[in-house]
Amino acid sequence: MATAIDLIGRSMRRAGILAAGETPEAGETSDALAVLNGILEQWSIDGLTVYARREITFSGDGSVGYTIGPTGDVVGTRPEMIVAAFSRVGADDSPIAPAGDDEYSRIDNKSIVNRPTKYRFWPTMPDARIDLWPTPNSSCEIHLIVNQQLSRVESPAQDITFAPGYDRAIFLTLAIDLCVEFQRDIPAGLPELMSDAVASVKRNNINAVPEAAQFDVALTGAYRTFAAG
């Protein structure tokens, strides 16, 4: 998993501030982290949401629904979207497929306790909610791969795995801003690459759909759902 210092080092090398194989010094890292947070803050002001990918894990307790967020049943950062979901019993993993409101409402007995095969996700505030069917008991561990909003990086060692497309846009934007910060010339072609990458992220923000759409094992070799777009 990538960390903030990994991103900073890559961006500094792309900007020509560091040579291949070099790593930033402590003072450079601190300055670069401030620049990175400035980018995230500015994008947030501009309405451009940055998504980081996380895995949330919790055990079932026989409940139909679970809230996830700062005051939820599962305490943490509120997820914006579920990308993939699966259950784990012992060493056995099994996918949990997304269900829309209509499909979920047609389930007659929602209190059956067994291994979940379907979930419904509500990106409510301040805590999101996930309903599982059948309802899991304590022997069943639920794993959710989610997108969460990232507005600030607290330390160079913080894990920051971005949703697809965001890493490149932030990497290139940071490289340009670090050129300004360290008073270096911006490498030829870098602004154009950055503009294209940021434009792609903006399109993703516009087209983002909170509910997952389909499950494909053949293409990925793993349990994964993809956002509809």
C-alpha positions in Angstrom: 0.0 0.0 0.0 1.3 3.5 -1.0 2.0 6.2 1.6 2.2 9.9 1.4 6.0 9.9 1.4 5.9 7.5 -1.6 3.7 10.0 -3.5 5.9 12.9 -2.5 9.1 11.2 -3.6 7.6 10.2 -7.0 6.4 13.8 -7.5 9.7 15.3 -6.6 11.5 13.0 -9.0 9.0 13.8 -11.8 9.6 17.5 -11.1 13.4 17.0 -11.3 13.9 18.1 -7.7 15.3 14.6 -6.8 17.3 12.3 -9.0 16.4 8.7 -9.5 16.8 6.7 -6.3 17.0 9.7 -4.1 14.5 10.3 -1.2 13.4 13.7 0.2 14.9 15.0 3.4 12.8 15.7 6.5 12.4 19.4 5.7 11.5 18.8 2.1 9.0 16.2 3.2 7.3 18.6 5.6 7.1 21.3 2.9 5.8 18.9 0.3 3.2 17.5 2.7 1.9 21.1 3.2 1.7 21.6 -0.5 -0.2 18.3 -0.9 -2.7 19.3 1.7 -3.0 22.7 0.0 -4.0 20.9 -3.3 -6.6 18.7 -1.5 -8.0 21.8 0.2 -8.2 23.7 -3.0 -9.8 20.8 -4.9 -12.4 20.5 -2.1 -13.2 24.3 -2.3 -13.6 23.9 -6.1 -16.0 21.0 -5.6 -13.6 18.3 -6.8 -13.9 15.4 -4.4 -10.8 13.2 -3.9 -11.5 9.6 -3.1 -9.2 7.2 -1.3 -9.8 3.5 -1.3 -10.0 1.7 2.0 -11.0 -1.7 3.4 -13.6 -1.8 6.2 -13.9 -5.0 8.2 -16.5 -5.8 10.9 -18.2 -8.9 12.4 -21.9 -9.5 12.1 -24.1 -9.5 15.2 -27.4 -10.7 13.7 -28.5 -7.1 12.8 -30.1 -6.3 9.5 -28.3 -3.0 9.1 -25.1 -1.4 10.2 -24.1 2.2 10.2 -20.5 3.3 9.3 -19.1 6.7 10.1 -18.0 8.9 13.0 -20.9 8.0 15.2 -21.8 4.7 13.6 -21.9 1.0 14.6 -18.6 0.8 12.8 -16.7 4.0 13.8 -14.5 5.5 11.1 -14.6 7.8 8.1 -17.9 7.6 6.3 -17.7 5.7 3.0 -19.1 7.5 -0.1 -19.4 4.3 -2.2 -18.9 0.5 -1.9 -16.7 -0.8 -4.6 -16.7 -4.4 -3.6 -18.1 -6.5 -0.7 -17.5 -10.1 0.5 -18.0 -12.2 3.6 -15.3 -14.3 5.3 -16.0 -17.4 7.4 -12.7 -19.0 8.4 -10.6 -19.1 5.3 -13.5 -19.0 2.9 -14.5 -15.8 1.1 -17.8 -15.3 -0.7 -19.0 -12.3 -2.7 -21.9 -10.1 -1.6 -23.7 -8.6 -4.5 -25.3 -5.1 -4.6 -29.1 -4.8 -4.5 -31.2 -1.8 -5.5 -34.1 -0.6 -3.4 -36.7 -2.5 -5.5 -34.8 -5.8 -5.3 -34.2 -5.4 -1.6 -37.8 -4.4 -0.9 -39.0 -7.7 -2.5 -37.2 -9.8 0.1 -40.0 -11.0 2.4 -38.1 -12.2 5.4 -35.2 -9.8 6.1 -34.4 -11.3 9.5 -33.0 -14.7 8.3 -29.6 -15.3 9.8 -27.1 -16.8 7.4 -24.2 -15.8 5.2 -25.0 -12.6 3.3 -25.4 -12.7 -0.4 -26.8 -9.2 -1.0 -26.3 -5.7 0.3 -28.1 -2.3 0.0 -26.0 0.8 0.6 -27.3 4.2 1.8 -24.7 7.1 1.7 -26.5 8.9 4.5 -25.1 11.6 6.8 -23.3 11.6 9.2 -23.1 7.8 9.0 -23.6 5.7 5.9 -25.8 2.5 6.3 -25.4 -0.9 4.8 -28.3 -3.5 5.0 -27.2 -7.1 4.6 -29.3 -10.1 3.6 -29.3 -12.7 5.0 -28.2 -11.1 8.3 -24.7 -12.2 9.4 -23.9 -13.7 12.8 -20.7 -13.3 14.8 -18.9 -16.1 12.9 -19.2 -14.1 9.7 -16.7 -11.3 9.0 -17.8 -8.6 6.5 -15.3 -6.9 4.3 -16.1 -3.8 2.3 -13.8 -2.1 -0.2 -15.0 1.5 -0.2 -14.2 5.0 -1.5 -13.9 7.6 1.2 -13.4 11.3 0.8 -9.9 12.4 1.5 -9.5 16.1 2.5 -6.2 16.0 4.4 -3.1 13.8 4.9 -1.9 13.9 8.5 1.6 12.4 8.2 4.1 11.2 5.6 3.5 7.6 6.7 -0.2 7.7 6.1 -1.6 5.2 3.7 -3.2 6.8 0.7 -4.5 4.4 -1.9 -6.5 6.5 -4.3 -9.5 5.5 -6.4 -8.6 4.8 -10.0 -7.5 8.0 -11.9 -6.9 10.1 -8.8 -3.4 9.0 -8.1 -2.1 10.2 -11.5 -3.9 13.6 -11.3 -2.6 14.3 -7.8 0.9 13.0 -8.6 1.2 15.4 -11.6 -0.4 18.3 -9.8 1.9 17.9 -6.9 4.9 17.7 -9.2 4.0 21.1 -10.7 3.3 22.8 -7.4 6.6 21.4 -6.0 8.4 23.1 -8.8 6.9 26.4 -7.7 7.6 25.6 -4.0 11.3 24.7 -4.6 11.8 27.3 -7.4 12.5 24.9 -10.2 11.5 25.1 -13.8 8.5 23.1 -14.7 9.5 20.2 -17.1 8.2 20.5 -20.6 5.0 18.7 -21.2 4.1 18.3 -17.5 1.3 20.9 -17.5 -0.4 19.2 -20.4 -0.2 15.8 -18.7 -1.6 17.3 -15.5 -4.5 19.0 -17.3 -5.5 15.8 -19.0 -5.4 13.8 -15.7 -7.4 16.4 -13.8 -10.0 16.7 -16.5 -10.5 12.9 -16.3 -11.0 13.2 -12.5 -13.5 16.0 -13.0 -15.5 13.7 -15.4 -15.4 10.9 -12.8 -16.8 13.3 -10.2 -19.6 14.3 -12.5 -20.4 10.8 -13.6 -20.0 9.1 -10.2 -22.9 6.9 -9.2 -23.1 5.9 -5.5 -24.5 2.4 -6.1 -22.4 -0.4 -7.5 -23.5 -2.1 -10.6 -22.1 -5.5 -11.4 -19.8 -8.3 -10.2 -17.1 -9.8 -12.5 -14.8 -12.6 -11.4 -13.7 -13.7 -14.8 -12.0 -10.3 -15.6 -10.5 -9.7 -12.2 -9.8 -13.0 -10.6 -11.2 -11.6 -7.4 -14.5 -10.5 -5.9 -15.2 -7.0 -7.1 -18.1 -4.8 -8.1 -17.8 -1.8 -10.3 -19.6 1.6 -10.1 -22.0 2.2 -12.9 -21.1 5.0 -15.2 
